[in-house]
Amino acid sequence: MLLRFPVFVFVLLLTQLQRLYTQETADVTNTTAVDIPAPKRDATRVVLFQPLGRATTNSYMQFRGEIPDLTSVTFCFRARLEYLSLAQSTFISYFPGPEDQLTLFYDWEANEMVLGAYSNSVRATLPETSVKLYTWMSVCLGLDFATNTFAGVIDRAATSGNLTEAERGRKRHVPGGGTLVIAQEQDKEGGLFSIGQMFSGDMAQMRMFSRVLSEEEMLSYVDCGETPEGDVLLASFEDLDEWDILGDVEVALVPDEVLCEKKKREFIVLPEQRTFSEAQKMCEKLSLPMALPESEEENNDLFKLAVNVESLCLSSYSTNVWIGAQGNLETDEWQNLEDGAKLTYDNLDKRYTYITEASRCISQGGSFYPGIWYSTFCSRFKPCTACENAPKSSIRIRGLCRDSRLDREIHVQGLKNQKPMFQGTFYANVFWDNSTWVMTSRRYPDIRARMKIAFIDDYPVGLQRWEVDGDVCPDTEMDLMMTVCGAGSFTCNDGTCVKISQRCDLQVNCDDKSDEHECDRVLLEQKLALDVIIVLQWVDSRLQYFNLQEQQSRNLVQDRTEMWQPRLVITDDTGSQVDFNERRAALVVVKESEPLPDDDTRVKEGGLRWRHGEVTISYQCQFDLRRFPFDEQQCALTFQMGEMESLLVKLRRGEEGVVYKGPKQLPEYKVSQVVMQAISSNATEGQLVTMTLTNLYRYYLGNAYVPSLLLVIICYSTFYFRVEEFGDRIMVSITAMLVLVALFSQTSSTIPRTTYLKYIDVWYMFYIVLDFIMIILLVVINYVRWNVSESNLTARTTVVAPMVDSLMAKSSRGSLKGGRTLPQLLNLGCCVLLPLINFVFTFCYVIISIGY
């Protein structure tokens, strides 16, 4: 044993040295050998962060120079965001210490450009910052700690004001000697980067000044003019030899006009042949206007794009793409398709400028007629679709599960395999791989989704079936809807938009008729999904605790796997265990006593542990719908300890018990009560949480009960027609009954089907039977009337001589006492008896249903 101990120490030392060597070499390998192009006239060196398309924290630049103490500072730079980060997009981070950090970032949720000092307790904010993806912006933002002011300019929009302070008494400078990093946010000096705070995109002409520039100087920088240099310039991209370029970073030359001039309009060509109306709808599905060049340069740009796919696009009219203009027959003018304004530029062949009912469209010639516009038959010819890449809105993805790692918003950006490519706001990429559309994630490489295409020309917009691998969603096949439709609109299955008021209005508005599909008025599921916050407290006297703080949130246990924790078992009212997904959990030690006096390095306290968890529980609630729609349902959840834990721990109710914080008004029911009570079963104690749901029956009063009652009244009103008008009476009654049956069928299709009768079924069945009885009574009355009439006719035809007494007797044979005929008396009886029956039924129904 004595001989082995030194050997063990020697091996341990070798292991530690090997780890240090591995760490040093890993740090060295992070420094990438980047080819830095030589400066050129009319061109600027641009730094590309994450050009390989992977979301990573190993993509940044670190300044090697010395930063002095800062009483004021200004950062100026030009940037083009390719993706946003979930928390913030960090452009610049200076870290002299954990409480003196300077960070310049874009907060996309608040739509603000922020320069924060002292861990963001002091902030300079440019509100309502118009930051667009894939677009160059110029930013200058400065802080003056002595005067507590700031000034900033972003794309010629100037702002100034006082700094906002969350904490008072701060020192009025930022210490020097720290680390300056580009494209990552530092949580410690030179490291601890977060993937949710990185910068993804391109940056150029970054400059750091030791004073706050004037507004004129900032505007001069934004306009690509002169900016101060000399002793006020602390760091810049002018000399990249002063920087360590680390990880996935590239440097490229970009013409100055790209950074400083007005952004040119860009076009994309969809390489599938379509008629004009089909092309217009395709651009609308992508939320893009149709391409309409407004200058010779733009027309040439569009022509070059179209020639690249001419083999796929050339129509029988020798044109390649449609132009976003249409002829006005009344004014005989060509107009912009978007706003109806007269064209300010056109390249029409003078021989083909005519406007007719059939040829009101324009297409651009192919390589045989380069860039020439021609008046074209809108429905006869099929060149390709050209759209302007100026999206009116983003494309949203509907149908993903709540915890999906895929983006819910994508944008058209660039081309791949001759078709448009879509980029997510954060991580997703959607592209054509020459066989189908594929969706990937640059952060989660295991995620890959493939669209099931029916036709080779299909696009991912609209309702499509996808096969998804590697995501957290339980379904590997799902229907996803990619839509540009905004509020107040309904998305057809093909991706086009109609007004939401046109949904289920019994008129077809979508080309695929999908606006009249799945028109159930009520969606009632017996499966509930609850977001629950569970707080458990217990005492474990076996444990010892160190460095406990008075503030409870600071006593967070980092490694919960080594600690014993109660295992909670949740069952529904059928006794079956329910599925629940734990989204977040925290284990905290609560300090309840002072440290032991005999040992000031160890804290042994009462041992109260506190666990806070957020879970989503999905479970089946058994509904009893006999009293529907006047029903009241109770859904129960039982919380108990596991079989072993129940021997050691009793689950008791906390001080607050259960508190419902969600919306009480649900689509069909109202949460009227949530209670918790203790239970005991099989020597195991637990807590029973019961949620009471009350049906919101007012919908059915207006859409089922009142219309059916009115139909019965219409049928009953026929008894007040003349007895001789049998045709009118029977026609009105049969029509009322048929409408009542149709109403019953429609109502039944929107409510859950059961093997037993519901109260609403009893209502409809009674009134259908009552209508049927009234029709039978009308037939009986008419039958009696005809028998009486035939008897009178027979008696009159046997009269031979005018015998007055005999004639009077025979003429009164059809009359009874009071001068009424038998049919009239039967009709009168129905008028009295039927309302009485209806009143008795309605009274009993209301008492039993509502007053039960």
HUCORUR-V540542 format. One record per helix or strand. SS is the DSSP state (A for helix, B for strand). FROM is the first residue (numbers start at 0). TO is the last residue. Records with the same first field share a line. If there is no record, write none. Layout:
SS = FROM-TO + FROM-TO
//
This chain:
A = 1-29 + 194-196 + 214-221 + 229-231 + 239-241 + 255-259 + 275-284 + 295-307 + 309-312 + 366-368 + 499-501 + 513-515 + 551-553 + 644-646 + 697-719 + 725-748 + 758-796 + 803-810 + 816-818 + 821-848
B = 30-30 + 42-48 + 58-62 + 69-69 + 71-82 + 88-94 + 101-106 + 111-116 + 121-125 + 135-143 + 148-153 + 156-161 + 163-164 + 173-173 + 178-181 + 187-187 + 190-190 + 199-208 + 232-235 + 242-246 + 248-254 + 266-272 + 289-289 + 318-327 + 332-335 + 341-341 + 347-347 + 360-364 + 372-375 + 383-387 + 394-397 + 408-415 + 418-423 + 427-431 + 436-440 + 447-450 + 461-468 + 476-482 + 488-490 + 496-498 + 526-538 + 544-544 + 555-555 + 567-571 + 576-576 + 578-588 + 602-602 + 607-619 + 631-640 + 664-664 + 668-680 + 683-694 + 814-814 + 820-820
//
